[in-house]
Amino acid sequence: MEARENALVIFTKNPVKGKIKTRLAKDIGETMALKVYMQLLKHTREITQDLDFCEKKIFYNEFIPARDNWKEDDYDKYVQGEGDLATKMANAYKLMFDEGYSRVIIMSPDCPEMTGARLKQAFTLLGSKDFVIGPLKDGGYYLLGMKRYQPEVIEGMEFGQGNAFSQTIERIQKLGASYKELPETFDVDYEYEIPPKLRKLVGLEETTANIDEEELEESEIEVDTDEFSSDDDEEDSGYGDEPDKDNDEEDED
C-alpha cells in the first residue's frame, strides 16, 4: 500500500473540562473524565504516529492549537467546520478525496485497545471492498472507511441513538455496495467501561465520583492537557484483535 493513497482521519476535540465525555463526567467528575479522555488520545497517538501505510490527519472540533503533541511531521491538522457530526464527517471525506486520496478512513480516538494492526487491516480491506466499518457494542461504530466519496451513508445520521452501525449497513446495502466488518469492540462512556489499566493510569479509585474536584491537582491536568491536545465526545471508539467477520450480503453490486 502506498501511503499517499490512504488518509487516516482522526476526529477529536479541543480539550475543555466540562465539554468532553459528559456522560462519563456524571460518573467520575469533569476533571477525571478529562484525564481519561486525554489518556485515550495519548494511546491513539502512540499507535498511529509511526504508521507508514497512510497519511494521518487530525480534525479538531474548534481550532488548531498553537501547541500540541501531534507532531506536524506526522500529522496534518484541520478544523472540522460547522454542522452536526454527520455533516462534519461528510465534509472531511469530501476534502480528503478532493486532495487525491483513494481510501479514506475516519476513526474515533477513544478506544484503549485500538491497534495499528487493526488500522492496517481496515485499509487492506478497502482494496477489495467499497466500505469497511468497525462496530461498537453500544450500536455505534469506531471506524468507517470508503474508497470513493459516498456521503449518502452518513448524511442526516443521528449519532448517539444506539443504531448508527445498523443504519449505516442498511444504507450501504441500498447502494448495492460491498463492505466488510471489523471485529466488534467498545468505547468508554461510563465508569464501568473503563479498563483496569486505564483506571490505574489516571489514578481512578472506586470512590472517585464522590471526591470533590478541588481535591484533584490542577497541575496534573495541565501536564496531561499538554500531553495530548484534542478531545472527542460525539462518537467514541473501540479496538480488538479478533479475525474480521464476513458478510454474506456484502458483495451485492
C-alpha positions in Angstrom: 0.0 0.0 0.0 1.2 3.5 -0.9 0.8 5.9 2.0 -0.2 8.7 -0.4 -3.3 6.7 -1.4 -4.6 6.3 2.2 -5.9 9.0 4.5 -6.5 8.3 8.2 -8.7 11.0 9.7 -8.8 11.2 13.5 -11.8 13.3 14.7 -11.0 15.0 18.0 -12.0 17.9 20.2 -10.0 20.7 21.8 -9.8 19.6 25.5 -12.0 21.7 27.7 -13.2 20.4 31.0 -16.9 20.1 31.1 -17.3 19.8 27.3 -15.9 16.3 26.7 -17.1 12.9 27.9 -20.2 14.4 29.6 -21.8 11.1 30.3 -18.6 9.8 31.9 -18.2 13.0 33.8 -21.6 12.3 35.5 -19.9 9.2 37.0 -16.4 10.4 37.9 -16.5 14.2 37.7 -15.4 16.5 34.9 -11.7 16.7 35.9 -11.2 12.9 36.0 -13.2 12.5 32.7 -10.8 14.9 31.0 -7.9 12.9 32.3 -9.4 9.7 31.0 -10.1 11.2 27.6 -6.6 12.6 27.3 -5.1 9.2 28.1 -7.2 7.8 25.3 -5.9 10.4 22.9 -2.3 9.6 24.0 -2.9 5.9 23.2 -4.3 6.9 19.7 -1.2 9.0 19.0 1.1 6.2 20.1 -0.5 3.6 17.8 -0.7 5.9 14.8 2.3 8.2 14.7 4.6 5.6 13.2 2.2 4.1 10.6 3.8 4.2 7.2 0.9 2.9 5.1 -1.2 6.0 5.4 -1.1 9.8 5.9 -2.5 11.0 9.2 -4.9 13.9 9.6 -6.1 15.4 12.9 -9.5 17.2 12.7 -10.1 19.5 15.7 -13.7 20.5 16.5 -13.0 24.2 17.2 -9.5 25.3 16.3 -6.0 24.2 15.7 -3.9 24.8 18.8 -0.7 26.7 18.6 1.0 23.9 20.6 0.1 20.2 20.9 1.8 16.8 20.8 0.6 15.7 17.4 3.9 16.2 15.6 3.5 18.3 12.4 5.9 15.9 10.6 3.4 13.1 11.3 0.0 14.7 11.2 -1.7 17.3 9.0 -4.2 19.4 11.0 -7.6 20.7 10.1 -10.8 22.1 11.7 -14.0 20.1 11.4 -16.1 23.1 10.4 -19.8 23.8 11.1 -22.7 21.4 11.4 -23.5 18.2 13.2 -21.2 15.2 13.4 -22.6 13.7 10.2 -22.1 16.9 8.3 -18.6 17.3 9.6 -17.7 13.7 8.6 -19.2 14.1 5.1 -17.1 17.3 4.6 -13.9 15.6 5.8 -14.4 12.7 3.4 -15.0 15.1 0.5 -11.9 17.1 1.4 -9.7 14.0 1.5 -11.0 12.7 -1.8 -10.6 16.1 -3.3 -7.0 16.1 -2.2 -6.5 12.9 -4.2 -6.7 10.0 -1.7 -8.3 6.8 -2.9 -9.1 5.3 0.5 -10.3 7.4 3.4 -11.0 6.2 7.0 -12.4 8.3 9.8 -11.8 6.9 13.3 -12.7 8.0 16.8 -9.7 8.3 19.1 -11.4 6.9 22.2 -10.5 3.2 22.0 -8.0 2.0 24.6 -7.5 -1.3 22.8 -7.3 0.0 19.2 -4.1 -1.1 17.4 -2.1 -0.1 14.3 -2.6 -3.6 13.1 -6.4 -3.1 13.1 -6.0 0.1 11.0 -3.7 -1.7 8.5 -6.4 -4.4 8.3 -9.0 -1.7 7.5 -7.0 -0.1 4.7 -6.2 -3.5 3.2 -9.9 -4.5 3.2 -10.7 -1.3 1.3 -8.5 -2.6 -1.5 -11.4 -5.1 -2.4 -14.4 -3.6 -0.6 -16.3 -0.3 -1.0 -16.6 0.2 2.7 -15.1 -1.0 5.9 -16.8 -0.4 9.3 -15.9 -1.2 12.9 -19.0 -1.8 15.1 -19.3 -0.8 18.8 -21.1 -2.9 21.4 -23.4 0.1 22.1 -24.7 0.1 18.5 -22.4 2.8 17.1 -19.1 2.4 15.3 -15.5 3.3 15.9 -14.3 3.5 12.3 -15.8 4.0 8.8 -13.8 3.8 5.6 -14.7 4.3 2.0 -12.8 4.3 -1.3 -14.9 6.8 -3.1 -17.0 9.7 -1.9 -20.5 8.4 -1.0 -21.9 10.8 1.6 -25.3 9.0 1.5 -24.1 6.6 4.1 -23.8 9.3 6.8 -25.8 12.3 5.7 -28.5 13.1 8.2 -27.4 10.3 10.6 -28.3 11.0 14.2 -25.4 9.6 16.3 -25.7 8.6 19.9 -29.0 6.7 19.4 -27.6 3.2 19.5 -28.3 2.4 15.9 -25.7 4.2 13.8 -24.0 0.9 12.9 -27.2 -0.8 11.7 -28.4 2.2 9.8 -25.1 2.6 8.1 -25.1 -1.0 7.0 -28.7 -0.6 5.7 -27.6 2.4 3.6 -24.5 0.6 2.2 -26.7 -2.3 1.2 -29.2 0.1 -0.5 -26.3 1.4 -2.6 -25.5 -2.1 -3.7 -22.0 -1.6 -2.3 -19.7 -4.2 -0.8 -18.5 -3.9 2.8 -16.5 -5.7 5.5 -17.0 -5.6 9.2 -14.1 -5.3 11.6 -14.3 -7.0 15.0 -16.8 -5.5 17.4 -15.4 -3.6 20.4 -16.4 -1.0 22.9 -15.8 2.6 23.9 -15.7 4.4 27.2 -18.8 6.4 28.0 -19.4 5.3 31.6 -17.2 4.4 34.5 -17.9 0.7 34.4 -16.4 0.7 30.9 -13.0 2.0 31.9 -10.5 -0.9 31.8 -8.3 -1.5 34.8 -5.1 -0.4 33.1 -6.7 3.0 32.2 -8.1 3.4 35.7 -4.6 2.9 37.1 -3.1 5.4 34.7 -5.4 8.2 35.7 -5.4 7.3 39.4 -9.1 6.5 39.4 -10.4 4.9 42.6 -13.8 3.3 43.1 -14.8 6.3 45.2 -13.6 9.0 42.7 -17.2 10.1 41.9 -17.5 11.2 45.5 -14.3 13.2 45.6 -14.6 17.0 45.4 -12.9 18.1 42.2 -11.0 20.8 44.1 -9.0 18.0 45.7 -7.5 17.0 42.4 -4.3 18.8 41.5 -4.9 21.2 38.6 -1.2 20.9 37.7 -1.7 17.3 36.8 -4.4 18.3 34.4 -2.2 20.9 32.8 0.5 18.3 32.2 -1.9 15.9 30.7 -3.6 18.5 28.5 -0.2 19.4 27.1 0.5 15.7 26.6 -2.5 15.4 24.2 -4.4 18.4 22.9 -7.7 17.3 21.5 -11.0 15.7 22.6 -14.0 13.9 21.2 -17.3 13.0 22.7 -19.8 12.8 19.9 -18.7 9.3 18.9 -16.3 7.1 20.8 -14.4 4.1 19.5 -13.0 0.7 20.2 -10.5 -2.0 19.5 -9.6 -5.7 19.5 -7.5 -8.3 17.6 -10.0 -11.0 16.6 -10.2 -12.0 13.0 -12.6 -9.9 10.8 -16.1 -11.1 10.1 -17.5 -11.8 6.7 -20.9 -10.5 5.4 -22.7 -12.8 3.0 -24.6 -9.9 1.5 -21.7 -7.5 1.2 -20.8 -8.4 -2.4 -24.2 -7.4 -3.9 -23.1 -4.9 -6.5 
